[in-house]
Amino acid sequence: MYQNKIKLMPQDILEKSFKIDTRGYRLKEVDQFLDDIIGDYEQFLDIINSLEKEKADLLAEIMQLKQELRNSQLSVEVASSSKSHGEVNNIDIMRRLSQLEKMVYGTRDNQSNQEN
């Protein structure tokens, strides 16, 4: 990501050559300074790569946690809806049982009345 914004890479700095004038810089000092710059650039690239990897890992963890959250919310919704369905089912069962009792006992009462 950041590599596109960095103008010079360590190898570019290493291979850079300067024109020498009669009153130019001391080559040894320039080389030493460029070596320091190369070292810094290598450190920067290592840090950037490390941070990019950490960022990718954190994004993957965020995606996993979001998925777990969705699953948990779905489980809560299912549990709460099944709980309310459970109450309705119990009420329905009680009504059906009451109707069956009326039919059984009502039929028995009707049969007793008919026999008399």
The 8 nearest C-alpha neighbors of each residue, nearest first, counted from 0:
[[1, 2, 3, 4, 51, 47, 48, 5],
 [2, 0, 4, 3, 5, 47, 44, 48],
 [1, 3, 5, 4, 0, 44, 6, 8],
 [4, 2, 1, 5, 0, 6, 7, 8],
 [5, 3, 1, 2, 6, 0, 7, 8],
 [6, 4, 2, 3, 7, 1, 8, 44],
 [5, 7, 4, 8, 3, 2, 11, 1],
 [8, 6, 5, 11, 9, 12, 10, 40],
 [7, 9, 11, 10, 12, 6, 40, 5],
 [10, 8, 37, 12, 11, 40, 13, 41],
 [9, 11, 13, 12, 8, 14, 37, 7],
 [12, 10, 8, 14, 9, 13, 7, 15],
 [13, 11, 15, 9, 10, 14, 37, 8],
 [12, 14, 10, 11, 15, 9, 37, 33],
 [13, 15, 11, 12, 10, 16, 9, 17],
 [16, 14, 12, 13, 11, 17, 10, 33],
 [17, 15, 14, 18, 13, 12, 19, 30],
 [18, 16, 19, 15, 26, 29, 23, 20],
 [19, 17, 20, 16, 23, 24, 21, 15],
 [18, 20, 23, 17, 21, 24, 22, 26],
 [21, 19, 23, 22, 18, 24, 17, 25],
 [20, 22, 23, 19, 24, 18, 25, 26],
 [21, 23, 20, 24, 19, 25, 18, 26],
 [24, 22, 20, 19, 21, 25, 18, 26],
 [25, 23, 26, 22, 29, 28, 19, 20],
 [24, 26, 27, 28, 29, 23, 30, 22],
 [25, 27, 29, 28, 30, 24, 23, 31],
 [26, 28, 30, 29, 25, 31, 32, 24],
 [27, 29, 31, 30, 26, 25, 32, 24],
 [30, 28, 26, 32, 31, 27, 33, 25],
 [29, 31, 33, 27, 28, 32, 26, 34],
 [32, 30, 34, 28, 33, 29, 27, 35],
 [31, 33, 35, 29, 34, 30, 28, 36],
 [32, 34, 36, 30, 35, 31, 29, 37],
 [35, 33, 31, 37, 32, 36, 30, 38],
 [34, 36, 32, 38, 33, 37, 39, 31],
 [35, 37, 33, 39, 38, 34, 40, 32],
 [38, 36, 9, 34, 40, 39, 35, 33],
 [39, 37, 35, 41, 36, 40, 34, 42],
 [38, 40, 42, 36, 37, 41, 43, 35],
 [41, 39, 43, 37, 42, 38, 9, 44],
 [40, 42, 44, 38, 39, 43, 45, 37],
 [41, 43, 39, 45, 40, 44, 46, 38],
 [44, 42, 40, 46, 41, 45, 47, 39],
 [43, 45, 47, 41, 46, 42, 48, 40],
 [44, 46, 42, 48, 43, 47, 49, 41],
 [47, 45, 49, 43, 44, 48, 50, 42],
 [46, 48, 44, 50, 49, 45, 51, 43],
 [49, 47, 51, 45, 50, 46, 44, 52],
 [48, 50, 46, 52, 47, 51, 45, 53],
 [49, 51, 53, 47, 52, 48, 54, 46],
 [50, 52, 54, 48, 53, 49, 47, 55],
 [53, 51, 55, 49, 54, 50, 56, 48],
 [54, 52, 50, 56, 51, 55, 57, 49],
 [53, 55, 51, 57, 52, 56, 50, 58],
 [54, 56, 52, 58, 53, 57, 59, 51],
 [57, 55, 53, 59, 54, 58, 52, 60],
 [58, 56, 60, 54, 59, 55, 61, 53],
 [59, 57, 61, 55, 60, 56, 54, 62],
 [58, 60, 56, 62, 57, 61, 55, 63],
 [61, 59, 57, 63, 58, 62, 64, 56],
 [62, 60, 58, 64, 63, 59, 65, 57],
 [61, 63, 65, 59, 60, 64, 58, 66],
 [62, 64, 60, 66, 61, 65, 67, 59],
 [65, 63, 67, 61, 66, 62, 68, 60],
 [66, 64, 68, 62, 67, 63, 61, 69],
 [65, 67, 69, 63, 68, 64, 70, 62],
 [66, 68, 64, 70, 65, 69, 71, 63],
 [67, 69, 65, 71, 66, 70, 64, 72],
 [70, 68, 66, 72, 71, 67, 73, 65],
 [69, 71, 67, 73, 68, 72, 74, 66],
 [72, 70, 74, 68, 73, 69, 67, 75],
 [73, 71, 75, 69, 74, 70, 68, 76],
 [72, 74, 76, 70, 71, 75, 77, 69],
 [73, 75, 71, 77, 72, 76, 78, 70],
 [76, 74, 78, 72, 73, 77, 79, 71],
 [77, 75, 73, 79, 74, 78, 80, 72],
 [76, 78, 74, 80, 75, 79, 81, 73],
 [79, 77, 75, 81, 76, 80, 74, 82],
 [78, 80, 82, 76, 81, 77, 75, 83],
 [79, 81, 77, 83, 82, 78, 76, 84],
 [82, 80, 84, 78, 83, 79, 85, 77],
 [83, 81, 85, 79, 80, 84, 78, 86],
 [82, 84, 86, 80, 85, 81, 79, 87],
 [85, 83, 81, 87, 82, 86, 88, 80],
 [84, 86, 82, 88, 83, 87, 81, 89],
 [87, 85, 89, 83, 88, 84, 90, 82],
 [88, 86, 84, 90, 89, 85, 91, 83],
 [87, 89, 91, 85, 86, 90, 84, 92],
 [90, 88, 92, 86, 91, 87, 85, 93],
 [91, 89, 93, 87, 92, 88, 94, 86],
 [92, 90, 88, 94, 89, 93, 87, 95],
 [91, 93, 89, 95, 90, 94, 96, 88],
 [92, 94, 96, 90, 91, 95, 97, 89],
 [95, 93, 97, 91, 96, 92, 98, 90],
 [96, 94, 98, 92, 97, 93, 99, 91],
 [95, 97, 99, 93, 94, 98, 92, 100],
 [96, 98, 94, 100, 95, 99, 93, 101],
 [97, 99, 95, 101, 96, 100, 102, 94],
 [100, 98, 102, 96, 101, 97, 103, 95],
 [99, 101, 103, 97, 102, 98, 104, 96],
 [102, 100, 98, 105, 104, 99, 103, 97],
 [101, 103, 99, 105, 100, 106, 104, 98],
 [104, 102, 100, 106, 105, 101, 99, 107],
 [105, 103, 107, 101, 106, 102, 100, 108],
 [104, 106, 102, 108, 101, 107, 103, 109],
 [105, 107, 109, 103, 104, 108, 102, 110],
 [106, 108, 104, 110, 109, 105, 111, 103],
 [109, 107, 111, 105, 106, 110, 104, 112],
 [110, 108, 106, 112, 107, 111, 105, 113],
 [109, 111, 107, 113, 112, 108, 106, 114],
 [112, 110, 108, 114, 113, 109, 107, 115],
 [111, 113, 109, 115, 110, 114, 108, 107],
 [112, 114, 110, 111, 115, 109, 108, 107],
 [115, 113, 111, 112, 110, 109, 108, 107],
 [114, 112, 113, 111, 110, 109, 108, 107]]
